[in-house]
């Protein structure tokens, strides 16, 4: 069993860009994606569940999510842990 992890706000090394595009959010994490240090996933938490996009080393740290009812975004760095970004009133950052 995995221990609980507290989510942190983004820091200067783990910045995120969220852009509304039609009925989706385009999410990009400004982070290296090499084999030893990468973003493992980005997740959108909604009123009635979540949507998770798995990311892989040497890929891109980007995802798209349908905008309906998203409350928070989470992303996980394999070396520095979990980060959280609240979305306010259905609007991007």
C-alpha contacts under 8 A as a table, 3 or more apart, distances in Angstrom:
res1	aa1	res2	aa2	distance
5	X	81	X	7.83
5	X	82	X	7.12
6	X	82	X	6.98
7	X	74	X	7.86
7	X	81	X	7.58
7	X	82	X	4.83
7	X	83	X	4.84
7	X	84	X	5.54
8	X	82	X	6.27
8	X	83	X	4.61
8	X	84	X	5.82
9	X	83	X	5.48
9	X	84	X	5.36
9	X	85	X	6.49
10	X	13	X	7.90
10	X	14	X	5.54
10	X	15	X	5.62
10	X	16	X	7.27
10	X	83	X	5.85
10	X	84	X	6.85
10	X	85	X	7.26
11	X	14	X	5.24
11	X	15	X	6.14
12	X	15	X	5.98
13	X	30	X	7.79
13	X	31	X	7.12
14	X	29	X	6.91
14	X	30	X	6.36
14	X	31	X	6.15
15	X	29	X	5.89
15	X	30	X	5.44
15	X	31	X	7.43
16	X	27	X	7.10
16	X	28	X	5.76
16	X	29	X	4.35
16	X	30	X	5.99
17	X	26	X	7.98
17	X	27	X	5.72
17	X	28	X	5.15
17	X	29	X	6.25
17	X	30	X	7.68
17	X	93	X	7.62
18	X	25	X	6.36
18	X	26	X	5.73
18	X	27	X	4.63
18	X	28	X	6.62
18	X	92	X	5.85
18	X	93	X	6.03
19	X	25	X	5.53
19	X	26	X	5.13
19	X	27	X	6.55
19	X	92	X	6.13
19	X	93	X	7.55
20	X	23	X	7.42
20	X	24	X	5.96
20	X	25	X	4.54
20	X	26	X	6.26
20	X	67	X	7.90
20	X	91	X	7.63
20	X	92	X	6.21
21	X	24	X	5.24
21	X	25	X	5.81
21	X	26	X	6.63
23	X	66	X	5.94
23	X	67	X	5.66
23	X	68	X	7.79
24	X	64	X	6.33
24	X	65	X	5.30
24	X	66	X	4.30
24	X	67	X	4.80
25	X	64	X	5.54
25	X	65	X	5.27
25	X	66	X	6.37
25	X	67	X	5.85
25	X	92	X	7.63
26	X	62	X	7.39
26	X	63	X	6.07
26	X	64	X	4.68
26	X	65	X	6.84
27	X	62	X	5.52
27	X	63	X	5.20
27	X	64	X	6.03
27	X	65	X	7.97
28	X	61	X	5.77
28	X	62	X	4.35
28	X	63	X	6.60
29	X	39	X	7.98
29	X	61	X	5.41
29	X	62	X	6.44
30	X	61	X	7.31
31	X	38	X	7.02
31	X	39	X	7.23
31	X	61	X	7.10
32	X	37	X	6.65
32	X	38	X	5.79
32	X	39	X	7.82
33	X	37	X	6.13
33	X	38	X	4.24
33	X	39	X	6.59
33	X	56	X	7.53
33	X	57	X	4.98
33	X	58	X	5.12
33	X	59	X	6.37
33	X	60	X	6.84
33	X	61	X	7.11
34	X	37	X	5.45
34	X	38	X	5.85
34	X	57	X	5.22
34	X	58	X	5.21
35	X	38	X	6.90
35	X	57	X	5.05
35	X	58	X	6.60
36	X	57	X	7.85
37	X	57	X	7.74
37	X	77	X	7.32
37	X	78	X	6.25
37	X	79	X	6.31
38	X	56	X	7.53
38	X	57	X	5.88
38	X	77	X	5.79
38	X	78	X	5.97
38	X	79	X	7.75
39	X	42	X	7.81
39	X	55	X	6.55
39	X	56	X	7.47
39	X	57	X	7.72
39	X	61	X	6.52
39	X	75	X	6.97
39	X	76	X	5.52
39	X	77	X	4.43
39	X	78	X	6.24
40	X	54	X	6.20
40	X	55	X	5.08
40	X	56	X	6.29
40	X	57	X	7.90
40	X	75	X	7.45
40	X	76	X	5.55
40	X	77	X	6.00
40	X	78	X	6.24
41	X	52	X	6.85
41	X	53	X	5.58
41	X	54	X	4.48
41	X	55	X	5.12
41	X	75	X	5.57
41	X	76	X	5.66
41	X	77	X	7.97
42	X	52	X	5.92
42	X	53	X	5.35
42	X	54	X	6.73
42	X	55	X	7.56
42	X	63	X	7.13
42	X	73	X	7.09
42	X	74	X	5.67
42	X	75	X	4.30
42	X	76	X	6.79
43	X	50	X	6.78
43	X	51	X	5.57
43	X	52	X	4.21
43	X	53	X	6.14
43	X	73	X	5.63
43	X	74	X	5.08
43	X	75	X	6.23
44	X	50	X	5.49
44	X	51	X	5.22
44	X	52	X	6.43
44	X	65	X	7.11
44	X	70	X	6.21
44	X	71	X	7.50
44	X	72	X	5.97
44	X	73	X	4.62
44	X	74	X	6.50
45	X	49	X	6.16
45	X	50	X	4.33
45	X	51	X	6.62
45	X	70	X	5.68
45	X	71	X	5.83
45	X	72	X	5.27
45	X	73	X	6.16
45	X	74	X	7.78
46	X	49	X	5.17
46	X	50	X	5.34
46	X	51	X	7.89
46	X	68	X	7.80
46	X	69	X	5.21
46	X	70	X	4.25
46	X	71	X	5.48
46	X	72	X	7.25
47	X	69	X	5.77
47	X	70	X	6.81
47	X	71	X	7.01
51	X	65	X	7.59
53	X	63	X	6.62
55	X	59	X	7.03
55	X	60	X	7.41
55	X	61	X	6.63
56	X	59	X	5.50
56	X	60	X	7.68
67	X	70	X	6.02
67	X	90	X	7.39
68	X	90	X	7.71
69	X	90	X	6.90
70	X	73	X	7.80
70	X	87	X	7.19
70	X	90	X	6.71
71	X	86	X	6.15
71	X	87	X	5.35
71	X	88	X	7.26
71	X	90	X	7.16
72	X	84	X	6.90
72	X	85	X	5.60
72	X	86	X	4.27
72	X	87	X	5.41
73	X	84	X	5.77
73	X	85	X	5.05
73	X	86	X	6.29
73	X	87	X	7.42
74	X	82	X	6.91
74	X	83	X	5.54
74	X	84	X	4.51
74	X	85	X	6.29
75	X	82	X	5.86
75	X	83	X	5.35
75	X	84	X	6.69
76	X	80	X	7.79
76	X	81	X	5.52
76	X	82	X	4.44
76	X	83	X	6.19
77	X	80	X	5.30
77	X	81	X	5.09
77	X	82	X	6.38
77	X	83	X	7.99
78	X	81	X	6.14
87	X	90	X	6.15
87	X	91	X	6.08
87	X	92	X	5.89
87	X	93	X	6.59
88	X	91	X	5.48
88	X	92	X	7.05
88	X	93	X	7.73
